[in-house]
Amino acid sequence: MKATITLFPVDDGDMTLMQLADEDKTCLLIDCKIRSAADDGEDDTPDVAHELRKRIKTDNNNRPYVDTMLLSHPDEDHCLGLRNHFWLGPVSEYADDDKPQSEKRIIIRQLWSSPIVFRRATKKQPLCDDAEAFKAEAKRRVTANLKSKFSVSDGDKILILGEDENGKTDDLTPILIKCGERIQGVNGQATEYLSAHLLAPIGMQDDDQEEVLSKNNSSVIINYEVKNSAFSDHGSRFLSGGDAEVEIWERISDEYEATDLEYDLLQAPHHCSWRSLSHDSWSKKGEDAKVSTKALSALGQARKGAIIVSSSRPIVDDKNDPPCIRAKREYRSILGSSGIFKCTGEEPTTSNPAPLKIEVASSGFVLAVGASAAAAVTSSKPPRAGRWR
């Protein structure tokens, strides 16, 4: 059994499923963007909820679940559809057992969440309803952990990623992961198949400007190391950083060694945005915009044969950002002749995008042979009888 990473076509947004090579096929979902338009059989919006359900497991009660879900940051394009498609609340109160399987909300056995990401909401950048729901669920789980002295069951588990301000996470040590530390395993179960190095959100500075104190720049950044065997000496690296922009990647470059940032697979931050590579506006300066040397260094630690994926709509040569055509060129330059650049909105075709499946190989990642093409052929939407809105 091979470990896999599947990136779903969600336009400009993120939704990524990591499945390990262990016997239980343990899975970690990073963000979600499930658009209600997909419920319309006449609409061509990819039905990523259906595609996700095909890949995850059910428990002894026939309830769908993911072992862990991470919210990189609380923007709508990273959590849309959360309330409609995922069970929020104690598993003991699960209310969907009598519903058709396609309508049962997915149980999240363990949340990975950063308190910092919610503090960056403002009147100009408020939390959407799904983000508010995720925040409330995270708070509920923290309370459950404190009441039970951190002895909880699936559905109440949570890991706090990064220390909160003013010592607000000091009493959460058993479930707190500090920046620079590694998470060994998923859903509280130690495993040799996955190690996750938490790189951000790093601490902010007193003189930070408003653009740094944003939801995007509070994104959780993790470099995952995935193995196909518990006995492997080395794993394949997957670097994922939400919508972190140039200021954060410059700090990452200063905070960590280049070896900490090496990757075999990179999810181009902020949907291949130029803002992750430069302080200059692409729409205003175009080819005169300058690349940040430090940000390029942080994002440029590609191993030989690496893959970079833009989770976005098709990338075209225009002034839009994201995705940005020049950012694509910079990433291709990083990869050199041995690497591969892909865009979820273009695989296998722009008119019929399908989930992009990437497998862990003996060294690095490889595209699953024919995976996107096969998925496109079978991606006709299932009947929508009784689907929610």
Secondary structure, 3 states (H helix, E strand, C coil): CCCEEEECCCCCCCCEEEECCCCCCCEEEECEECCHHHHCCCCCCCCHHHHHHHHCEECCCCCEEEEEEECCCCCHHHHECHHHHEECCCHHHCCCCCCCHHHCCEEEEEEEECHHHHHCCCCCCCCCHHHHHHHHHHHHHHHHHHHCCCCCCCCCEEEEECCCHHHCCHHHHHHEECCCCEEECECCECCCCEEEEEEECCCCCCCCCCCCCCCHHHCCEEEEEECCCCCCCCCEEEEECCCCCHHHHHHHHHHCCHHHHCEEEEECHHHHCHHHCCCCCHHHHHHHCCCCHHHHHHHCCEEEEEEEEECCCCCCCCCCCCCCHHHHHHHHHHHHHHCEEEEHHHCCCCCCCCCEEEEECCCCEEECCCHHHHHHHCCCCCCCCCCCC
